[in-house]
Amino acid sequence: MTLLLLAHFVAAVVAPGLAKLIDRRSFLVLALVPGVAFAWLLAQTSTISDGGVITENVEWVPSLGMDFTLQLGILQWLLGLLVTGVGALSLIYCAWYFRRDDPSLWRFTGVFIAFAGAMFGLVLADNLLALYVFWELTTIFSYTLIGHNPVRSANRRSATQALLVTTFGGLAMLVGTIILGETSTYTISDLLADPPAADTLTTTAVLLVLVGALTKSAQIPFHFWLPGAMAAPTPVSAYLHAASMVKAGIYLILLLAPVFAATPGWRVLTIGLGIGTMLIGGWRALRQDDLKLLLAYGTVSQLGMMTALAGVGSKAAALAAVALVLSHALFKSTLFFTVGIIDKGTGTRDLTELHGLGRRLPVLAIAATISAASMAGLPPLIGFVAKESALAASVESIDSPLGAWGGAFLVLGLGLGSILTAAYSLRFLWGAFITKSTTGAAPSPTPFAASNALLIAPVVLATLTVVEGFMGGWLTETFAPHVETLPGSTPEELALWHGFTPALGLSALAIAGGALLFVWRAPFARMQAALPRIVDAERVYQRFMRALDRFAVEVTALSQGGSLPTYLGTIFGVVILLPGIVAATTLSGSSVRMWDTITQAVVALFIIAATILAVRSRNRLQSVMFVGLTGYGLAVLFQVHGAPDLALTQILVETFSLVLFVLVLRKLPTNFRPRPRSTRHPWRRYWRMVLAGSLGAAVSILTVVAANARLEAPISTAFPKAAYDFGHGRNVVNVTLVDIRAWDTLGEITVLVAAATGIASLVFLRSYDIERTWTRRGDYEKTVASTVSRERRSVILETATRLVFHVMIALSLYLLFAGHNQAGGGFAGGLTLGLALLARYLAGGRYELDHAAPVDAGAVLGAGLAVSAIAALLPLAFGGTVLQSYVVDVTLPIWGEVTFVTALIFDIGVYLIVTGLALDVVRSLGSGVDRQTEEDRIAA
């Protein structure tokens, strides 16, 4: 199972490239992935139908008891077959549905197969948190699929609507999931075997999870997102909104019903909302002229029926609900595929404009008729078998577990909903295939042009709809392992004939009533139009979103005035008023040692003096220099405390930052703005002084309180021994970065690469076409654009820089290789090389820099990240764990015995990333600024 699940996501990564290579034929290749999973699930039929369960467990974080567990039972087997089987047919259908030159094909292929994998994972997950992750992945991927054509506002609006509604339910579900997991267990099988005590907390958790299920399966008042999602391509509607995603909520209700159906509020929500959804969906379906919207509201109606039955919590209702899940996936997918073929062949889905397609497309008409008849509940189809079982279960529920009133409500609701279902099924067939005449003369047949290969999926599914109708006994035995987990008497098996029963009478009444509604469709439509419109959930949603947008605009206008001092003042004020005051109240009893040696006191006074001078200085360059002095003073403190590695890194960072500040100052005025006169708002100056002093006091108090609040010995006290024992190094700082906490470093350097790319993009806003234009103006302009002007050149500086440059490179390599045991490391070495490149730029301009480093900074950054990632994953090839270090002792001819630690490879990646970042920043803030200045001068 794990391999099959992983194959979907691997295929999703490969799919865009495959689509670029072989265009829409890539769908046929991708269909093999769910196809193989479908075949594997079929091979497990005998095991699953006998009550067996297949489990796979992958250890994730054993120390925390967090494992990734997959389990295949009868419910998972059924939903898995639908997800993989209909998914494979949908991909085959896509191969002829999309145009060869569709520009979004590469993205659609990857997202579609990724959604299939997420849905497959949702069904198989035996961990509540894993299920939630897959649950939200389906939401994200469906958002992308619905918005497949981002140019159309309808697609964007519908995708956003579906995302917000289902995400709201997902957040509620997450809270319930955490409560259940913390009070009982996160393992679903264990939760069902030993449920938590029925108390208020458990009830709250279960109802929150139920909210997520109801929103996912489009129950009122959240039903409106599903018809809106019909803006998606038809294969998406056939797969997501008929066979897979909308079934996720039904699956969750069926999964939890055996132990939580008796929870207070469970049946009220599932049965009440389910019946209401069934009636509203059927009512709205009869008002639609768009075939796809008709099916969408029909899907909402059918989902309501399944929700109501799944929530009953009895054997008979469970059997009927599972049968409905199967039948609905078959007939509704077929009908969506049918609409896609009609839309593609005629260019319209308006049933008032379609004429005579039944004669033009007999095979499609037969497949659609079979599926619509199954939806209406006509024998001998699986839809009839499932619906009669549902009606029988509703009649049985009058005795137990719903009682007379609850059972009567369920019977009446299902009966009325079935009448509406039969009516809109006839309306669909009439609108899609019948020649309609309103003037007495039959209109000409609608022109049609589409590939016959599109018929594969609907024909296969329609055939299964017929075959499954005769397999009721086998289906009953197969579904028995799940049915037996619920209370109640053993239901009658699924069959085409049970004799003259109340359920058969209700089925006959439903079909007859639906036929009459269809015959009287014109007066019924006038009656629908005349009735006052009740509260519309979609309009409520739209008004709420408009009000929220307006509120956001007002709040933004009030709080985001564009003043940086205001933003900082607000942040500092909150720090002072909340954690600062709280910390001050607990300050008593804290012990403080001002300094260990007089040197520390002297350096601290030096830093304070430099800070005051930086604030008082009116010249920008002077202020930057004084700020740099505070950094160098901090490096001295590190050294005094016995941390030469930190001191070295601080000096390198401070030097690099200082030069970059100077480069930026070239584009800024020499001096700060003059101080405001005493007659003009003098209180602002004093307010800032008070705020700054209060913030400093608050941070100092927080530091003292935090240091005195420690109850246990810090884990870092074990780092020196760990660094030597399994890190194989004596430089604790460097070993911590590349071994003990290498996961943190890997994440940080990844963010660093992303930030460097963003910084460069912000600086290099001008097009490279501009540079090509002015660099072709002759040797003189090229020389002016590439070198430092004559009056700014210093031969001595250039010569000295070129002599020192190679020494600095050697020093950077020494720091890199010696960092595991001495002061240094990849970070310090990379900064040293960055300073060397910075010196070349200062001496000779960007021409000199490009000669010193004729390589793209992005390539260096990417290479560094790749080296670090390879070093992290390489131990897996030798049976180790990610980021595990090894020691290799080798004998070299000159050096003799050399101990090589594999963490050095990871450190080399850090070295390259820091070097690439330095090169990127120098070219951005140095060469980039020079280029802009030269462009302005040449243009002038």
N, C-alpha and C positions, 0 to 999 in steps of 0.2 A: 504493500500500500504506500509506503513512504516513497519508494522509487517512482511509482505511478504519479503520485502527487508532485514530486519534484520534477518529473518529466514535463508537466504542464508549464511550470515556470521557466524551465530551460527552453522549451519551445517558444514561450513568450519573448524571451531575450533574442532568440534566433529569428523570430518571425519577421521583424522589420527588414532585416537584410535579405531574407528569403523573398519577401514581397518585392523588394527592389530588383532582385535577380530574375524572378520568373513571374512577376505581376500576380494576377488573381489566381493563377494555378497553385500558388502557395497554399491556398485554402485546402486543396486536396491533400497536400503533404501534411499539413497541420491536423487534418481530420484523423490521421492515423493515431495521434496521441490519445484523444478520448475514445477512439475506436478500440484500441488495445485495452484500455481500462474497462470498457464495456464488456469485452470478451473475457477478461479476467473475472469480473463480477459474475458473469453468467456461469463461469466454471465453478464458482463457490455456491451455486444454488442449492445443491443437495446438503451441504454442510449447514447453511443458514436455515433452510426450511426445517431441518431436524432440531432446531433450537441451538445450534452451535454459534459461538462468537469467536471471531478472529481478532486478535489484539497485537499491536506492535508498539513497542515502547522505545523511545530514544532519549537517553539521559541528556539533560540540558545543564542544569545547575544542581548536581546531586546533593551538595551540602545544604541547599535550601529546600530540597525535596521537590524541585521544579523539573518535571519531565514532560516531553512532548509525546503524547499517547494517542494512537489511532485505534478505533474499534469499529468492527463491522458486525452489526446485528441485522435483524430483519428490516427495521426502518431505514437504517443506513444503506442496506443493500438495495431497497426499492428506490430511494431517492438517488443513490449513486447510479443506478441503471438509467434513470430519467436524465440526470445531469450529463452523463457521458454519451448515452445513446442519442438523445435529441441534440446534444452538442455536436456530435460527429455529423449528423444529418444537416444541421444548420451550417456547418462549415462547408459541406459539399454544396449546399444550396447557394452559399455566398460566391462560390467559384463562377457561377453564371449570373448572379444577381448584380454584382458590381461591374462597372466599366473597367476596361483594361487600363485606361489612363486616369483613373481616379487618384488625385494627388494625395488623398488621406489614407490610401490603402495600407501603406506600411505601418501606420499607427493603429489602424483598426484591427489588423491581424494580431498584433501583439497584445492589445488590450483584450480582445475577445477571448483568446486562449488563456490569458492570465485570469480573466473572470471565471472561465470554466474551472481552472485550477483552484481558485479561491472558493468557489461553490462546492467543489469536490472535497476540499479541506474542511469546510464548514460541516458537511454531512458526516465526515469520518472522525472529527475531533472528539476526544473523550476527556477534554480538559476545558473547563468553563472559560478560562482566559484565552486559550487557543481558539475556541469557538468564536469568542468575541472578536478576536483579531481577524479571522476569516470573514466574519459577519460584516465588519467595517470595510474590509477589502472589497467585498462585493458592492458595497455602497459607492466606494470611490471609482471602481471600474465601471459600474453602471452609469455613473455621472459622465464619464468620458464617452461611453458608448451612446448614451442618449444625445449628448452634444457632439456627435460625430461630425456634423457640418456646422462649425462655429460661426460661419458667415450669416446663417439664418438666426434671427433673434428668437424665433420660436424654439429652436433647439437649445439655445443658451438658457432661455427662461425656464424651459421644462426641465433641463438637466439640473439647474440650480434648485428648482422647487423640489424635485425628487431627493436631491442631496440633503437639503435642510430638513425636510420632514423625516426622512429615515434616520438621519443623524440625531435628531432630537430623540427619537425612540431608542436609538443605540446608546445614547448617554444615560437615559433612564435604565436601560438594560445593564449597563456597566455598573451602576450603583448597586442594583439588585444582585448582580453576579458577585461583586466583592463581598456583599453581606453574606450571601450563601456560602461563599468559599471560606470566609473567615470564621463563620459560626459552625460550619460543618466540614466540607472538603471541596476542593476545586475539581476533583475527578468525578465526572458525570456518573459513571457506573457505580461508584461508591456512594454518591449522593442518592441515587435511586434505590440502592440496596439498603442504605441506612439513612433515611431522611432526618433532617433536624426536627426538634420538637416544635409542635404547632403553637407558636407564640406570636406576639405582635410583630417582633422583628422579622421572623420568618415570613409572616403574611405580607409585610411591606416589601420584602425582597422579592417574593414570588410575583406580586402584582407589578412591581417595577420591571421585572423580566418580561412579564406579559405585555406591558406597554410596548416594549421593543418588538415583540412578535406581532402585535396588532398593527403597528405602523408599517412593518416590513410587508405584511400581507394586505395592506391597503384597506383596513377596516375603518368605518366611520368613527370619528370625523376626519380621518387621515386618508380617505379613499381617493381624493381628488388628484393626488400625485400620479396615479397610474394612468388615467386617460391622458393627462398631460404628457406622459412619457412616450406617447405614440408618435411624437415627433422623431423618434429614433428610426433608423432603417428597419424594414420589416423583419429581417433575420434576428435582429436584437429583440424585437417584440415577441417573436415566436419562441425564442429561447429564454430570455429573462422573464418576460411577463406572462408566460404560459406554462413553462416546464420547470423553471429553476428558481430564480431569485424570490418571486412572490410565494413560492412554496416553503421558503425558509421559516417563515413565521408559523405556518401550519405544522411543519416538521417539529419545531420547538414545542408547540402545544401538545402534539402527540407524544413527544418524548417525555414531557414532564407530567402529563395527565395521570399516569398510574399512581403517583404519590401525592400530587398537589391538586387534583381536581376537587377535593373536598375543602380546599382553602377558602375562607370567607371572601366573597367577591369574585372568585374564579368563574363560576358558572354564570353569574350575573353579567360579567363583562363579555365572556366568549359567546354565550348564547344570545344575550340581548343585542350586542353589537353585530354579531354574525347575522342574525335574522334581519336586523335593520339594514345592514349592508347589502344583503341579498335582494331585499325589496327595492331599495333605492337604486342599486345597480341595474336591476331588470327594468324598472320604470324609466330610467334615463336611457337605456339601450333602445327602447322603442321610439325614442325621439330623435335618433341619430340618422343622418343621411350618408355620413362617411362610414364606409364598411369597416374601416379600422377602428374608429371610435365606437361603433356598435359592438365590435368584439371586445374592446377595452372595457366598456361598462358591463358587458356580459361576463368578462373575467372577474371584475369586482364582485358581481352577483354570485358567481360560483365560489369565489374565495370566502364570501360570507357564509355560504352553506357549509363549506368544509370547516371553517372556524367554529361554527355552532356545534357541529357533530363532534369535532375533536375535543371540544370543551366539556361535553356531557360526562365523560369519564366512565363509560360502561363498555362491556364487551361488544355488544351489538353496534353501538355508536362508533367505537374504534374501528371495527371491521368495515363499516360503511365509509368512514372518513378515509381510510387507507385506500379503499377501492375507488373513491372519488378522486383522490390525488392521482392515481394511475390513469383513470379514464379521462380526467380533465387535461392532463399533459398530452395525451394522444390526440383527442379531438380538437383542442384549442390550438395546439401547434400547427396542425394540418390547416385549420381555417386561417390562421395568420399567414402561413405560407401561400395559401390560395389568394389572399388579398394582395400579397406581394407580387404574385404572378400577374394578377389582373392589373394592378397599378403600373407595373413595368411594361405590360403589353399594350395597355390602352391609354396610359397617362392620366387616369382619373380613378378615384375611389368613390365618387358620388353615385349612389345607387339609383338616383333618378336619371342619370345619363348613360347607364349601362344597359345594353339591349342585345339579346340573342347570343350571349356568350355560351349558353348551354349547348347549342348546336355546333358552335365553332370549336369548343373545347370539351368534348364529351368525357375524356379521361379525368380532367380536372373537376368537371361538374359531378361526376360519380364520386370521386374522393371527397369533395366538399359536402355532397349530400349525405354520404355515410357519416361524416363527422358531425354535421349539423343535426342529423337524426339522433346520434349518440348524445349530443348535448341536450336535445329535447327529451331524451329518455325513451326512445323507441326500441323495441326488440328487433333483432336478436343481438344487440350491440352491448359493449361493456358499459356504456353510459346508462342503459336501461337497468342492467344488473346492479350497478352502484346506486342509482337513484332509488330503485325499489328497496334495496337494503337500507338506505337512509330513511325512507318513509316508514319502513317496518321498525327501525330503531327508535324513531320518534314516537310511534304508537306505543312501543314497549316502555318508553321512558315515563309514561303516565303513571305506571305502577312504581317504578324505581329507575333512576334516583331523583327525578325531578318532582314527582308528585302530580296531582291532577292539573293544577293551574299551570305549572311549568311545562308539563308534557303537552297540554292543550296548546299553549303558546308556540311550542316547537312544531307541533303538527300543523297548526294553522299557518305559521310562517313558511315552513317548507312547502306546503301546498300552494299558497299564493305565489311564492317565488318560482315554483315549478311551472305554474301557468304562464308567468312572464317569460320564463326561459323558453318554453315551447313557442311562444309568440315571436320573440326576437330571433329564434332559430329559423322560423319560416320567413321572417322579414329578410334575413340575410340571404337565403337561397333565392327568394323572389328578386331582391335587389341586384344580386350578382349575376344571375344566369337567365332569368325569364325575360322575354320580350314584353315590354310594357307599352300600353297604348292608352292615352287619355283623350284622343280625338276620334277614335274609331279606326284610324289607319295605323297599321303597325309601322314603327320607325325602322330605319335601316339598321342592320347589325353594327355594333361598335367595332371599328377596325382594331386589329390585334396583331402584335409582333413581339414574340419573346421566345427564348430557347426552350425546346422540349425537355432539356436536361433539368430544368427547374421542377419538373414533375416528380423527380425521384423521391424527395423527402415527403411530400404529401401523400403519394401513393403508398409508400412503405408504412407510414403511420396510420393511414386509413385501413390498410390491410390488417394491421395489428388490432385496430379497433374492432374489426369483425371477429378475428381469431380469438381475442381475449374474452369476447362475449360467451364463447362456448367452453371457457376454461374456468368457470366459477368454482367448481369443486377443488381443482388444483390450487387456485389462488387462495381459497379458504384455508387449506392445509398449510400453504406457504406462509400466510400472514398469522397463523395460529400462535407462534411464539410471542408476538407482541400482544395479541388479543387476550391471551391468557394472563397477562400481567394486570388486567383490570378487573374490577368486581362485576358481579352480575351473572345472570344465567348465560349458558352457552348459546350463541345466536345460530339461526339457521344459516346454512352455507350459502355462498353466493351462487345463484342459479337463475336461469331464464324462466323457470316455472316453479312456483310454490303452491299452486292451486289458487282458488278464489279467496284472497285474503284482503284485509283492509288496505294494505299497501298497494295491491294491484288496483283496487278501486280508486285510491287516491291518484295513482299513475294515470289511469284512464281519464279521471276528471281533469287532471292537469293538462293532458294532451288535448282533450276536447275543449277546455277553456282557452288554451293557447290558440287553437285553430279558430275559435270564434273571435278572439281578440284580433287575429290577423285579418279575418274576413271583414270585421268592422273597424279596420284600422283607420279609415278616414274620420268617422265620428269620434273614435277614441283619441285620435290626434287632436281634434278640435277641443275635446274635453280636457286633454292635458294642457293645451295652450291657454284655456280659459281659467284653469285653476291658479290661484295666487301662488307666487313663488315663495316657498319657505326659506329659512336661513340656508344660504349656500356656503359650504365649508371653504370652497375655493375663493369666493369673494371675501370671506372673513380673513383668509390667509393673505390675500393681496392687500387688503386694507391694513392689516397688521404690519406687513412688510413696508408699505408706504409710510405708515406712522413711525416705524422703527428707523427708516432711512431719514425721515425728517428730524426725528429726535437726535440721531447721530450727527446730522449736519449742525443742529443747534448746539449740541454739546461741543463739537469740534470747534465751531466758531467762537465759543466761549472760552474753551480751555487751550486751544492751539493758536495762539496769536502770532506765532513766529518769532517770539523773543526768547533767545537762549538763556539770558539771565533769569527770566521768569520761570522757565522750565527747571533750571538748576536750583533756583530758590525754593520752588515747590518741593522738589525731591529732598533737598537738605532740610527743609522745615519738617517734613514727615519723619525723617531720620531722627531729628532732635526731639520731636514731640512724642513719638511712640517708643522705639527701642531705647533712645537716649534717656528719657525720663524714667522708664522702667528700670534700666540698668542703674541709674543714680540712686534709686530707692533701695537697691540691694548692695550698694557700695560699702556700707559699713561692715567691718570685719575682714575686708580684703587687705592682704599684706602686699606692700609695694617695696621693692628694692630699686633705688634710683639708678645705681650703676655699680659695676664690679670693680672697675679701675678708673682712675682719673682721666685716662685717655678717652674713654667713652663719653665722659662729661664734656671734655674739650671738643670732641667731634660733634656732639649734639649741639653745643653752643654755636659751632661753625655752621651747621645746617640751618639753625634758627636764624642766624644773621643773614645767610644767603637768601633765605626765604623772604625775610623782611625787605632786603634790597631788591629782590625780584619784583615784589609788589609795589615798591616805591618808585622803581625806575620808570621813566617816561619813554625811554628808547627801547624799541622792540628787541634789537640785538643784545643790548645789555641785559634785558630781562631774561632772555633765553640763556645767556651765559650764566647768570646767577642760578637759574633753575638747574642747569647742568652741574653746577657746583654742589647743589643738594644731592644729586645722584651720586657724584663722586664721594661725597661724605658718607653716604649710605654704604658704598663699597668698602670704605675704611672700617665702618662698623662691622660689616660682615667679616672682614679680615681679623679684626680684634677679637671677634667671637669664635675664631677658629674655623672659618668657612672660606678657604681661599678659592674654591671652585665658584661659589656664589659671587665672591668679590670680583673674580676675573670676568664672569659673565656680565655683572652689573657695569663694570668699566667699559666693556665692549658695546653693550647696548646703549649706554649713555653717550659714548663717543659717536656711534652711528646716528643716534637720534639727534644729537646736537648739530651735526653737519646737515642733516635733512631739514631741521628747523631753519637753518641759515639759508638753504636753497629755496625754501618756501618763502622766506622773508623777502626774496627778490621781487616778488609780485605784490608786496604789501607796503604801505607807507612806512617811513622810517620811524616815526613816533606814534605813540598812542594818541587818542583824542585828548585834548586838554581837559583838565578836571573842570567839572561844572562850577560856575561861580557860586559863591556862598548865598547870593540872592536867588539862585535858581535851584530849587529842590535840594537843599543841603542835606535833608534828612535821608536821601537815598544813600549817600556815602556812608553815613553812620549806621544805617540799617544793614548795609553789606558788611561792615566791620563787625557788628553784633552777630550777624548770621554766621560769618566765617569763624569767629571765636567760639560761638556756641557749638558749631559743628565739630571743631577741633576738640573741644571739651567732651562732647558726646562720644566721639570715636575713641578718645583716650579712656573714658570711663568704660565703654564697651570692651575694650581690650583688657583692661584690668579685671573686670568682672568675669570675662570669659576665661582668662588665665587662672583665676582663683576658683572657678566653678568646676574644674575637672575633678571627677571622682575616681577615675581609673587611670592607670599608666597609659600614656599614648602608645599606639601601635608602632609609631616610628622608632621607639627605643629598641625594637627588635630588628630594625633595618640594617645596622652595621654588621650584625652576625649573619643575617640573611644575605646581605650583599656579598659576603665572603663565602658562605656555605654553598648557596646554589646560584648566586650571580657571578661568582668567581672573579670578584673585583674588590679593590680597596677604596675606590672613590664612591662613597655611598650615594652622592647626588646623582652621578651619571648612571650607576647601576639601577637606581630607583626609576630613572626616566626610561631606560631601555629594557628593563627586565621586571623589577618588582611591580611597577605600575605602568607597564608598557601599553596596556589597553587604553589608559588615559592619554598617553602620548600619541598613540595611533589616531585617536579621535581628534586630538588637538591639532596635529599636523594636517589632518584632512580638512579641518575648518580653516587652517592657515592657508592652505592652497586655494580654497574657495575665496577667502578674503583677498588674497593677493590678486587673483583673477578679477575680482570686483573692483579693486582699487585701480588696477591698470585700465579697466574699461571706463571708469569715471574720468581718468585723466586724459586718455587717448580718445576724446570725443570727435576729434577732427578726422575726416576720412583720409585714408592713405592715398586716394586719388589726388588730393591737394598737394601732397608731398611730391608725387610723381610729376605733377605739373611744374612746380617751381624748381625741381632738381634737374630739369631738362633745359634750363636756361643758359647753360654754358659753364665752363670750368670755373669762372670767377664766382658765380653764385653758388656753385657746388662747394667751393672752398670756403666761402663765407658761411655756408650753412653747416659745415662739418667741422670747423676748427674754431679755436678761441681767437678772438680778434687780436691784432698785433700788439695793441697797447696793453692788453691784459695778459700777454704771454710772459712766462718766466722760464728761461732756458735752464737755470739752476734747478728750479722746482721740477721741471719735466725730467731732467737727467737723474736727479735724486730719486724721483718716484719710480722710474724704470729700474734703477738699481735695487731699490728696496722691495719692489713688487714681487720678485721671485723669492726673496727672503720671507715675505709675508705669506706667500703660498706654502712654502716649506713649513712655516710655523703653524699654519692652519692644518696641514696634514699631520704634523706632530701632535697638535692638540686633539685631533680626531682619533689617532691610533693610541695615544697615551691616556686618553680620558677615562679608560676603565679602571686605571689604578692611580693616576695622577690628576691634577687639576686640568680640566679640559672637557672634551667630548664633542659630539657632532654639532651641538648648538654653538658652542664657543668657536669651534673650527670654522663653521659656516659664517659666523659673524666676522671672524678675522679675514676670511677670503672676501667677504662683502666690503670690508673696509679697504682692502687692497684695490678692489675694483673702483670704489669711491675715490680713492686717491688718484687713480689713473684718470678718472673723469675730471677731477678738480684741476689736474695738471694740464690736460690736453683737450678737454671737451668731449663731446659724444663721439667724435671721430676716433679719438684715442681709446675711449671706452669700447667701441665696437671692434677695434683691433685687438684689444686685450681679451675680450670675451665675444668672439664671433659666433654666438649661439643664442637661440631664442630662450628667453627666461621661462616661458611656459613649458618648453621641452625639458628644462632642468627641473622645474617643479614636478612635472608629471613623472619624470624618471625617478626622482626621489620618493614620491609616493608609491610608485610601482615597486621599487627596491624594498621599501619598508613593508609593503603588503606581502611580497614574496617571502621576505624573512619571517613574517608572522605565520604564514601558511606552510612554509617548507618543512617544519617538524612533523606535520601530519604524514608526510611521505615516509617517515622513518618510525612511525608508530608512536610519535609523541603528541603533545597537545599544542594548541595555537600559542605562539610566542615563547615556547620553551627554548631554553638556552642549552648549548652543549659546549664542552671543552675539548679542544683538539690540541695535543702536544706534538709538535713537529721539530725536526732538527734541520737548520739551514746552514749552508757552508760557512758563512761569515758570522752570522748572528749566534749560531749555536742553538741551544734549546729555546724554542719560542712557544708560548702558550697562546692559542688562538681561541677566543670565545665567540660563538656564532652571533651573540647580541651585537657584535661589531657591524654585522651586515645591516641590521636595523638602524644602527647609529649612522652608517653611511647614507642611508635614506634621509635621515634627519639633516645631515650635513648638506646634501644636495638641495633639500627643500629650503633651508635657511639661505643658502647661496642663491638659489633661484629667486627667493623673495627679495633679497638685497639687490640683485640685478634688476628685478622688476621695478622696485621702488626708485632706484637711481635713474633708470631710464624714464620713469614716469615723471618724477619730480625734478629731475635734472635735465635729461635730454628733451623730455616733453615740453617743459617750460622754455628751454632754449629754442626749440623748433617753432613754438607759437610766437615767441618774440621776433625771430627771424622772418617768419611769415608776415607779421605786421610791418616790419621794417621794409621788406621788399615790396609789399603792397603799397606802402606810403611812397 
